[in-house]
Amino acid sequence: KIYKHFVKMLSTLKQSAYVLAKNNFCPRLVSKWAFVDAKLSEVKDAGTWKNELMILGKQAPSIKVDGQSKEMLNFCANNYLGLSSHPLVVEAAIEAIKTHGNGYSSVRFICGTSDLHKQLEAKIAAFHDREDAILYPSCFDANAGIFEVLLNDADAVISDELNHASIIDGIRLCKARRLRYAHSDMGHLRRLLEESRDCTTRLVATDGVFSMDGDVAKLAEIAALAKEFNAITFVDECHSTGFLGARGRGTEEHCGLEQGSIDIVNSTLGKALGGAAGGYTCGPTSVVSLLRQRSRPYLFSNTLPPAVVGAAIRVFDLLASGETDWPQRLRDNTRRFRGAMQEAGFQVAGDPDCPICPVMLWQERLAKDFAERMQLAGMFVVAFSYPVVPRGKARIRVQLSAGHSAEQIDRVVGEFVRVGRELKVVA
């Protein structure tokens, strides 16, 4: 009895410590890490805990996953052009290590700038038809490092409400007046531009492609409004560079704009362009020069390693050559998947040419059950529900690659149809 009473007392003390920590009462009576345990419990209770998949080997359309006896077809990577493990890209990375070593152990302005970095920046600027470009460790860093440099408390930044977290965080770092317009609502954007006429400089920020919905920004209308109100335009092209548009030049080309119509473009090397790491800003030489002098993520982060830079140079050379069919192959794969799914009765959101294909299932539990059954069938797809997307808009986000074969696409569609019938989603 004494032992049972003691165990019960310990349990009560533990629960009390959790409550104290959660409410910040009597911090000296609990572990100094109790507040972390409380935060972890909140994540689990909210149903937003994320488990990390361990891939055994290369990123590819077909992957070996830890704990799975058979390979799975991967339909959730940002490997849009299938270049993450392409032999020519891997070869270029190895060659760069041989000639330039593993790294530069420095930031750019001390002794971290090599001929490879300057070559890559020139190729990025040429690809986007801009005056200059600057490299960052990631596009998150590029987005974090631009707004506070360009804008002050006399200015305004006007942002789409569904912009990526990195844009949101970057805007938070600046002192400008912060305004948000309803997603792709050009009437609302016009009103905010009118309301902010008293600001010295106004900058309109948008994603080119919105990664959770697969829709494309109304870039032509944004550019026209910005011209009318003398505002700067900024677009994050992470989910469009290399494949959207006839030549893979991104949202500008897809929307029928001349390259250079948007003032500043940020993008990544970590998705279609080799899948490793790195981001960049390209635009007017004056803007890039100012970023080199004042952008904190650039000034205080190690320079990109030679392997990443060498591989990216090879990717841009291949795309510029016009000898590859990767963007067209991706468009064909996207249309094949979207067409077959819609014919089967599924609702697939997003732009018809966008390889981000949200299969709308609406109900959170249904999306979770659907994805689990797909994974048991060897199809690696992921369900997204609240709070990642609005409540009642749960979905499975499928991402196509130029590396997928027609047979692989037909297989995943077949499994969608089979599971959809089991769960009475389609007839």
Protein Blocks (a to p, Z undefined) as FASTA:
>chain_A
ZZmmmmmmmmmmmmmmmmmmmnopakllpcfklmmmmmmmmmmmnopaccddddedjddf
bdcdehiabdcddfkbfklnopmmgfklmmmmmmmmmmnojbloiafklmmccfklmmmm
mmmmmmnopabdcddfbfklmmmmmmmmmpcfkbccdddfkbcfklmmmmmmpmbdcddd
dehiaklmmmmmmmmmmpmbdcddddfbdfklopacdfklmmmmmmmnopacdddfklmg
ojgojkonajklmnopaehkambdcddfklmnnopaocdddddfklmmmmmmmmmklmmg
ccddfklmmmmmmmmmmmmnopacklmmmmmmmmmmmmmmmmnopacedjfklcbdcdde
hiaklmmmmmmmmmmnopacdddddfkbcehiaccdddddfkbcfklmmmmmmmmmmmmm
mnomaZZ
